[in-house]
Amino acid sequence: MKVAYFTESLPPNTDGVVKTLCHLVNSLDENDVDFRFYSPVKPDNSYPWADKVRKVASVPFALYSYYRVGLPYFHGIKEELDEFKPDLVHIVSQTLLGMYGMQYGRRANIPVVSSYHTHFVSYFQYYGFKKAEKLGWQYLTWFHNQCDLTYAPSPSTVNELLEKGIHDVELWQRGIELDKFSPDHRNTDLRKSIGAEDKPILLFVGRLVKEKDLDDLIAADQILKARGNDFKIVIVGDGPMKEECHRRLPDAHLPGYQYGKDLARWYASSDIFAFPSTTETFGNVILEAFASGIPAVGVNKGGVADIIHHAQDGFIAQANDPVDFSDHVEKLIKNPSLRFESGVKARLTARTYSWSAINQALLKSYENIITN
């Protein structure tokens, strides 16, 4: 089997889509599936599959300058694809680059699938473009319905896409590395370094942007402190809201982006994962927290609610309701035994998300599409 991928998300970028594709590459190699990536970014040579990435021209994206949009129509990609002879095209980005992949697949009479990773259209409201959301969904519906199948990462997202009128949607979940994220990485010195050896650490990990509903997290922090709760909030990540977080959360610790073992230590050394985002299609950070043995408080909108088992490995609060969010966080702050019991269950939940099994199911789906 040969698969051609069209995506704007590859290393050195570090978002959830990048992580998903890197794990997919491992499964492709293990199953002797040949592949090519067409992307505006290319991994360095530390990635053994870097030579399978064809870099295309690009321009910076307006909202995030570090994110680049591919311009594939100015390169001789068709000749390379004709030589590669893919059995299937997988479109990861619904952009000009993805459009090119779709058109190639249709001309070559080979199956075209797409995957839905980000509620990007839902971000419009956070930047004053609420009226554009309807047009965005119309475009996405049209785009995905040109494909033979669309993969979505959570049951909630599958249902949402179906409700929007997108046909033939199938589940392709996400997994977690239980060796990389583990309670074994808990570090007492790290806790002491921020003055939290004797108080719970409330952790957030993610891009510091409006669409992560950081305003709700800030409001919850203020509510909890007004009630007399003693805790330390740690916000791992970077982005346009970093300075605002510093200003509105003067007691918070903001170490910036963290990677590898440093990130694993922050997870395992914390006590509660607080994640009020309503725009997640899955919620990779919830699994990272669970694998690290800490319970999570999320909200009942988006893919996060598909992972958290309410009142077992964490709590699900009402979306965009800082008071309700605070109520659930407070239960965990005030009850160390509940935190411990929920953390044990969280680790068990993480064990059910195997990258190998998840990607084996995807490859089986590929085979079915190619042969039918």
C-alpha positions as CSV (number, residue, x, y, z in Angstrom):
1,M,0.0,0.0,0.0
2,K,1.2,3.5,-0.9
3,V,-0.3,6.7,0.7
4,A,0.2,10.3,-0.2
5,Y,-0.4,12.8,2.6
6,F,-1.1,16.6,2.3
7,T,-0.6,18.5,5.5
8,E,0.6,21.8,6.9
9,S,1.5,20.2,10.2
10,L,4.8,18.4,10.6
11,P,7.9,18.9,12.7
12,P,9.4,21.2,13.7
13,N,5.9,22.3,14.7
14,T,4.7,20.6,17.9
15,D,0.9,20.7,17.9
16,G,-1.5,17.7,18.4
17,V,-1.7,17.1,14.6
18,V,2.1,16.8,14.4
19,K,2.1,14.3,17.3
20,T,-0.6,12.3,15.6
21,L,1.2,12.1,12.3
22,C,4.5,11.2,13.9
23,H,2.9,8.2,15.6
24,L,1.1,7.3,12.3
25,V,4.5,7.2,10.6
26,N,5.7,4.6,13.1
27,S,2.7,2.4,12.3
28,L,3.2,2.9,8.6
29,D,6.8,1.7,8.9
30,E,5.8,-1.2,11.1
31,N,3.3,-2.4,8.5
32,D,5.5,-1.8,5.4
33,V,3.3,1.0,4.1
34,D,5.1,3.3,1.7
35,F,4.2,7.0,2.1
36,R,5.0,10.6,1.0
37,F,4.2,13.8,2.7
38,Y,3.6,17.1,0.9
39,S,4.0,20.0,3.3
40,P,5.3,23.6,3.7
41,V,7.4,22.4,6.6
42,K,10.0,19.6,6.7
43,P,11.5,17.7,9.7
44,D,15.2,17.8,10.1
45,N,17.4,14.7,9.6
46,S,16.9,13.4,13.1
47,Y,13.6,12.1,11.7
48,P,14.5,9.0,9.7
49,W,11.5,9.6,7.4
50,A,12.5,13.2,6.5
51,D,13.5,12.2,3.0
52,K,9.8,11.2,2.4
53,V,8.7,14.8,2.9
54,R,8.4,17.1,-0.2
55,K,8.5,20.7,0.9
56,V,6.3,23.1,-1.0
57,A,6.3,26.9,-1.2
58,S,4.3,28.6,1.5
59,V,3.2,31.9,3.2
60,P,2.7,32.7,6.9
61,F,-0.8,32.3,8.2
62,A,-2.4,35.6,9.3
63,L,-3.4,34.6,12.8
64,Y,-0.3,32.5,13.6
65,S,2.9,33.5,11.9
66,Y,4.6,30.3,12.8
67,Y,2.0,28.3,10.9
68,R,2.5,28.2,7.1
69,V,0.0,27.7,4.4
70,G,1.2,25.6,1.4
71,L,1.2,26.9,-2.2
72,P,1.5,23.6,-4.1
73,Y,0.5,24.8,-7.6
74,F,3.9,26.3,-8.3
75,H,5.9,23.0,-8.1
76,G,6.3,19.9,-10.1
77,I,4.4,17.8,-7.6
78,K,2.3,16.0,-10.2
79,E,5.3,14.3,-11.8
80,E,6.5,13.1,-8.4
81,L,3.0,11.7,-7.5
82,D,2.8,10.0,-10.9
83,E,6.1,8.3,-10.3
84,F,5.1,7.3,-6.7
85,K,1.7,6.0,-7.8
86,P,-0.2,6.2,-4.5
87,D,-3.1,3.9,-3.8
88,L,-4.8,6.5,-1.7
89,V,-4.6,10.2,-0.9
90,H,-5.0,11.4,2.7
91,I,-5.8,15.1,3.2
92,V,-4.9,16.5,6.6
93,S,-5.4,20.2,5.8
94,Q,-8.5,21.6,4.1
95,T,-6.4,24.3,2.5
96,L,-5.0,25.0,-1.0
97,L,-2.6,22.1,-0.3
98,G,-5.5,19.8,0.5
99,M,-7.4,21.0,-2.5
100,Y,-4.5,20.0,-4.7
101,G,-4.4,16.5,-3.2
102,M,-8.1,16.1,-3.7
103,Q,-7.9,17.2,-7.4
104,Y,-4.9,14.9,-8.0
105,G,-6.8,11.9,-6.5
106,R,-9.9,12.6,-8.6
107,R,-7.8,12.9,-11.8
108,A,-5.9,9.8,-11.0
109,N,-9.1,7.9,-10.1
110,I,-7.8,6.8,-6.7
111,P,-9.6,7.1,-3.3
112,V,-9.3,10.3,-1.3
113,V,-9.9,10.5,2.4
114,S,-9.6,13.4,4.8
115,S,-9.2,13.9,8.5
116,Y,-10.7,16.5,10.7
117,H,-8.3,17.6,13.4
118,T,-9.1,21.2,14.6
119,H,-12.3,23.2,15.2
120,F,-10.7,26.0,13.3
121,V,-14.0,27.6,12.2
122,S,-15.0,27.8,15.9
123,Y,-12.0,30.1,16.5
124,F,-13.6,32.9,14.4
125,Q,-15.8,34.0,17.3
126,Y,-12.8,34.6,19.5
127,Y,-11.4,37.1,17.0
128,G,-14.5,39.1,16.1
129,F,-15.5,37.0,13.1
130,K,-18.5,35.2,14.4
131,K,-20.5,35.8,11.2
132,A,-17.8,34.0,9.2
133,E,-18.5,30.8,11.1
134,K,-21.5,29.8,8.9
135,L,-19.5,30.3,5.7
136,G,-16.6,28.3,7.2
137,W,-18.8,25.3,7.9
138,Q,-20.3,25.5,4.4
139,Y,-16.8,25.3,3.0
140,L,-15.8,22.4,5.3
141,T,-19.0,20.5,4.5
142,W,-18.4,20.9,0.8
143,F,-14.7,19.9,1.1
144,H,-15.2,16.8,3.2
145,N,-18.1,15.6,1.1
146,Q,-15.8,15.6,-2.0
147,C,-13.8,12.8,-0.2
148,D,-14.7,9.2,0.1
149,L,-14.4,9.2,3.9
150,T,-13.6,11.7,6.7
151,Y,-11.8,10.6,9.9
152,A,-12.7,12.4,13.2
153,P,-10.8,11.9,16.5
154,S,-13.7,11.6,19.0
155,P,-17.3,10.4,19.1
156,S,-18.5,14.0,19.8
157,T,-16.6,15.3,16.8
158,V,-18.0,12.5,14.6
159,N,-21.5,13.4,15.7
160,E,-20.9,17.1,15.2
161,L,-19.6,16.6,11.6
162,L,-22.6,14.4,10.8
163,E,-25.0,17.1,12.1
164,K,-23.3,19.7,9.9
165,G,-24.1,17.6,6.9
166,I,-20.7,15.9,6.3
167,H,-21.3,12.3,5.1
168,D,-19.3,9.1,5.7
169,V,-17.5,10.1,8.9
170,E,-15.4,7.4,10.8
171,L,-13.7,7.4,14.1
172,W,-9.8,7.7,14.2
173,Q,-8.9,8.3,17.9
174,R,-5.6,9.3,19.5
175,G,-3.3,7.4,21.7
176,I,-0.7,8.0,24.4
177,E,2.8,6.9,25.3
178,L,2.6,5.4,28.7
179,D,6.4,5.3,29.1
180,K,6.8,8.9,28.2
181,F,4.1,10.2,30.5
182,S,4.1,8.4,33.9
183,P,3.7,9.1,37.6
184,D,7.3,8.0,37.9
185,H,8.4,11.4,36.6
186,R,7.1,13.2,39.7
187,N,9.8,15.5,41.0
188,T,9.8,16.9,44.5
189,D,12.5,19.4,43.7
190,L,10.5,20.8,40.9
191,R,7.6,21.4,43.2
192,K,9.8,23.1,45.8
193,S,11.3,25.3,43.1
194,I,8.0,27.1,42.7
195,G,7.0,27.0,46.4
196,A,4.4,24.3,46.0
197,E,5.8,21.5,48.2
198,D,2.9,21.7,50.6
199,K,0.0,22.8,48.3
200,P,-1.7,21.3,45.2
201,I,-0.5,22.3,41.8
202,L,-3.2,23.2,39.3
203,L,-1.8,22.6,35.8
204,F,-2.8,23.8,32.3
205,V,-0.9,22.8,29.2
206,G,-1.6,24.3,25.8
207,R,-1.2,27.2,23.5
208,L,-1.9,30.5,25.2
209,V,-4.7,31.7,22.9
210,K,-8.2,32.9,23.4
211,E,-9.8,29.8,21.9
212,K,-8.5,27.7,24.8
213,D,-10.9,29.6,27.0
214,L,-8.2,30.9,29.2
215,D,-10.5,33.7,30.4
216,D,-12.5,31.0,32.1
217,L,-9.4,29.5,33.7
218,I,-8.4,33.0,35.0
219,A,-11.8,33.6,36.4
220,A,-11.8,30.2,38.1
221,D,-8.4,31.0,39.7
222,Q,-9.9,34.2,41.1
223,I,-13.0,32.4,42.4
224,L,-11.0,29.6,44.1
225,K,-8.7,32.1,45.8
226,A,-11.6,34.2,46.9
227,R,-13.0,31.1,48.7
228,G,-9.7,30.7,50.6
229,N,-8.2,27.8,48.6
230,D,-4.5,27.5,48.8
231,F,-2.9,26.2,45.5
232,K,-0.3,27.0,42.9
233,I,-1.4,27.4,39.2
234,V,1.2,26.4,36.5
235,I,0.5,27.3,32.9
236,V,2.8,25.4,30.4
237,G,2.8,26.8,26.9
238,D,3.3,30.0,25.0
239,G,1.3,32.3,22.7
240,P,-0.3,35.7,22.3
241,M,-2.0,35.6,25.7
242,K,1.2,35.0,27.7
243,E,1.6,38.5,28.9
244,E,-2.0,38.8,29.8
245,C,-1.8,35.6,31.8
246,H,1.2,37.1,33.7
247,R,-0.7,40.2,34.4
248,R,-4.0,38.6,35.5
249,L,-2.4,35.7,37.3
250,P,0.5,37.3,39.2
251,D,1.0,34.3,41.4
252,A,1.0,31.7,38.6
253,H,4.2,30.0,37.3
254,L,4.6,30.2,33.5
255,P,7.6,28.2,32.4
256,G,6.8,28.5,28.6
257,Y,6.8,25.7,26.2
258,Q,8.1,22.4,27.6
259,Y,9.2,19.3,25.8
260,G,10.1,15.7,26.4
261,K,11.2,14.9,30.0
262,D,10.6,18.4,31.1
263,L,7.0,18.3,30.1
264,A,6.5,14.9,31.6
265,R,7.9,16.1,34.9
266,W,5.4,19.0,35.0
267,Y,2.5,16.7,34.4
268,A,3.6,14.1,37.0
269,S,4.6,16.7,39.6
270,S,1.2,18.4,39.4
271,D,-2.0,17.4,41.2
272,I,-5.0,18.5,39.1
273,F,-5.2,19.2,35.4
274,A,-7.5,22.1,34.7
275,F,-8.7,22.5,31.1
276,P,-11.7,24.7,30.3
277,S,-11.3,24.6,26.5
278,T,-14.5,24.2,24.5
279,T,-12.9,23.9,21.1
280,E,-11.0,20.5,21.3
281,T,-11.8,17.8,18.8
282,F,-10.1,15.3,21.1
283,G,-7.9,16.5,23.9
284,N,-4.4,15.0,23.7
285,V,-3.4,16.9,26.9
286,I,-6.1,15.1,28.9
287,L,-4.5,11.7,28.0
288,E,-1.1,13.1,28.9
289,A,-2.4,14.1,32.3
290,F,-4.1,10.8,32.8
291,A,-1.0,8.8,31.8
292,S,0.9,10.9,34.4
293,G,-1.6,9.8,37.1
294,I,-3.4,13.1,37.7
295,P,-7.2,13.7,37.4
296,A,-8.6,16.3,35.1
297,V,-11.4,18.8,35.1
298,G,-12.8,19.6,31.6
299,V,-16.0,20.8,30.2
300,N,-19.0,19.3,28.5
301,K,-18.3,20.7,25.0
302,G,-15.9,19.2,22.6
303,G,-13.9,15.9,22.6
304,V,-12.6,16.3,26.1
305,A,-15.9,15.0,27.5
306,D,-15.4,11.8,25.6
307,I,-12.3,11.0,27.6
308,I,-13.1,12.0,31.1
309,H,-15.4,9.7,33.1
310,H,-17.2,12.1,35.4
311,A,-16.6,11.6,39.1
312,Q,-14.2,8.8,38.4
313,D,-11.0,9.9,36.8
314,G,-12.0,13.6,36.9
315,F,-14.9,15.9,36.5
316,I,-16.8,17.5,33.6
317,A,-18.1,21.0,34.3
318,Q,-20.5,23.1,32.4
319,A,-18.8,24.8,29.4
320,N,-18.0,28.5,29.8
321,D,-19.1,28.5,33.4
322,P,-16.2,29.4,35.7
323,V,-18.2,29.0,38.9
324,D,-19.2,25.4,38.0
325,F,-15.6,24.7,36.8
326,S,-14.3,26.1,40.2
327,D,-16.7,23.9,42.1
328,H,-15.3,20.7,40.6
329,V,-11.7,21.8,40.9
330,E,-12.3,22.7,44.5
331,K,-13.5,19.1,45.3
332,L,-10.1,17.9,44.2
333,I,-8.2,20.7,46.0
334,K,-9.8,19.9,49.3
335,N,-9.7,16.1,49.2
336,P,-6.2,14.6,48.7
337,S,-7.6,11.0,48.9
338,L,-10.0,11.8,46.1
339,R,-7.2,13.2,44.0
340,F,-5.2,10.1,44.6
341,E,-8.0,7.7,43.8
342,S,-9.0,9.7,40.7
343,G,-5.4,9.7,39.5
344,V,-5.1,6.0,39.8
345,K,-8.3,5.6,37.7
346,A,-7.0,8.2,35.2
347,R,-3.9,6.1,34.6
348,L,-6.1,3.1,33.9
349,T,-8.1,5.1,31.4
350,A,-5.0,6.1,29.6
351,R,-4.0,2.5,29.2
352,T,-7.0,1.9,26.9
353,Y,-5.7,4.4,24.3
354,S,-3.1,2.4,22.4
355,W,-1.5,4.1,19.4
356,S,-0.7,0.7,17.8
357,A,-4.4,-0.5,18.0
358,I,-5.8,2.9,16.9
359,N,-3.5,3.1,13.8
360,Q,-4.0,-0.5,12.9
361,A,-7.7,0.2,12.7
362,L,-6.9,3.2,10.4
363,L,-4.8,1.1,8.1
364,K,-7.6,-1.5,7.9
365,S,-9.9,1.3,6.9
366,Y,-7.5,2.3,4.2
367,E,-7.5,-1.2,2.8
368,N,-11.3,-1.4,2.8
369,I,-11.5,1.9,0.9
370,I,-8.9,0.9,-1.7
371,T,-10.4,-2.5,-2.4
372,N,-14.1,-1.5,-2.4
